[in-house]
Amino acid sequence: MAHIINKTFRTNTKDVNYVNRDFASLKQQLIDFTKQYYPQSYRDFSESSPGQIFIEQAAYVGDILSYYTDQQFKESFIQFATDRRNLINQAKYLGYKPKVTSAAATDLELFQLVPAKRIGEVDSEYVPDDTYCLILKPFTQLSSVSGVPFLIEESVDFSQDTIFSPREISVYNRDETGAPLFYLIKKVAKSYAGNLVTKQVSVGTATPFLQIKLDAIDVLKVVSVVDSNNNKYYEVQYLAQETIPISVDNVPLTNQTLSKYRSETPKLLKYLKTENRFITTIDEDNSTYIQFGANTENFDNTVIIPNPSNVGVAMSNIGNLNISLDGTNVLKSNSYGVSPSNTVLTISYIVGGGVNSNVNSQEINKITAVGLLNDITGLTDGQVTLFNNIRNSLRVNNPLAATGGDGPETDEQIRQNAIANFSSQNRVVTEEDILLRVYSMNPQFGSIAKAYVQSNATRQIAYTGLISGVITGSSAQNELLNLNPLNPLDRRKFLESNNPFTNNLYILGYNLNKKLTPCNEATLLNLKNYLSQYKILTDKFNVIDGYVINIGVEFKITVFSGFNKRDVLDECITSVQAFFNIDNWGFNQPINLSQLTFEIMKIEGVQSVIEVKIKNYTYDTDGPQYSKISYNIEIATQNNIVYPSKDPSIFEVKFPDSDIKGLVV
């Protein structure tokens, strides 16, 4: 018979205080602990006793361990971290890449001479001969008088006159008959302080997550990474990002349909799925590294279409049916891109910036190196000689100071910027998110001058607006105040859904003369591709042309005696023009006639403002240069405020020089 013996183990537990963590408290706790539990073993607690040596040493070790425990815990929070290495690592974790330098930037004026060309025999006219207009290669290198290097990153084409790259033409000199001999053409280009550097690195056997350290500590950006087989590597935000936005020239070879909009939309936005990618990182010493992926096998840059033959590979085991899937990685690959092997990498990057890169106006006037894209193979010897002389006429100047240059971000700047970056998360959720994302699209993909977001659910509420019957004209136009967002040209774009919970995105662009106009097809396609990377799948957008209401202003004033009436009237017209500057106007913005009257009254010499009247100019009444929208200003005016239509519309003075009229009475 088995006997079960119950044993009771008695432990002699001692009361230990875990709160005291500094040297003095630990020492006193050890003394109290000894007095309580070893009263017969040790009794001499004077400062000179030998036992105090061991007590103080134990308190010292406890104090050190407590300090490093607290310090390590504190360094794990970006709000309290003080070690720069920890700050940088936590900023990366939050998706923010600290800057090692910031470059000064400014707008540069570039000038060149172009010979005049006569066109027409009878009523002859002279124009610049575009054959001699220079086309500067990207990364034209400049220098200030103090030796600070600057770059123009984009190509500059003196023959182009577009809304994104306008040119100014003036007569430089004439012959004895008054006919122009040479024209002076001015272009404006953005420039920033920096110098283009090229580094070649030999790579042997493929190494997962290969890192290459760049030589300089003030790297502004990596321009390109190309191997010896001319394979290009693309920079991404993180190595798992397989889809990369790229731009292609909007030319007939690329797109026969959209190339006609090249002057307004020079680039088309595309997305490429590739294994050739890298990221850039920095360390606490502000050194910049390029890091490649882990895969040692190269793949073609092709778009993978999900289907059971590839997605199911990762879930062939029944136990893997509940694994998490990444929509950007249908093959469930952990390669994070390919690592180059047995090749020579050519890395081009820009170094510079810093506080010393800030220079005063009129100081950037040296052209260090410039390449041309002009094709002169068909020119005669005389034309080539003239072209070379024209090339030497190229000049540059900065009318404004170059500012913004700064050194590496401080610890506190990294902390605050990382927290702010995490809160944004590159998402498009709120109305403000959508507008900021629309306005931030690179102008080379088309410019969105005005944008407005309205919920379709809000539109379909039985609400006729503040004013009824303001829009006049055809019965179709009258629906503007009802339920349907109707444009006279019937140009609704990219209608994704008639669901009442969709969002209507109203947009307008600028034409060459900075007048509001509907965006072209190329810009709309780029916008759709651009927003698709940020919007939530269930969000739907109806991209629609906004409504432009063209107006004019007529006012009457009286002038104090002793003032020149013409001068005072001119200043008043200038003030009204500034008031209606299209940069200051957005969708659904009313006209405050009291504020407009006040702006006129501020002009010195104005005694009183007798009348301020807003007039509507339309296509049918005043000419084809105006909008087709007819608007009843009288009905729309209440309490000295001209209200816009319920449908998103914007007031525009299309021709300020002729549509703003004043009279002194």
MOBELQUI-V394114 format. One record per helix or strand of 3 or more residues. SS is the DSSP state (~ for helix, > for strand). FROM is the first residue (numbers start at 0). LEN is the number of residues. If there is no record, write none. Layout:
# MOBELQUI-V394114
ss = <SS SS>
from = <FROM FROM>
len = <LEN LEN>
This chain:
# MOBELQUI-V394114
ss = <~ ~ ~ > > ~ > > > > > > > > > ~ > > > ~ ~ > ~ > ~ > ~ ~ ~ > ~ ~ > ~ > > ~ ~ ~ > ~ ~ > ~ >>
from = <22 50 83 104 124 129 139 148 166 179 194 210 218 231 242 257 266 276 287 307 317 342 354 363 380 394 410 430 442 449 455 474 502 520 540 546 564 581 592 605 618 632 648 655 659>
len = <15 25 10 15 4 3 5 4 8 14 9 3 8 4 7 4 7 6 5 8 3 9 3 6 11 3 14 9 3 6 4 7 8 11 5 13 15 3 9 11 4 4 4 4 5>
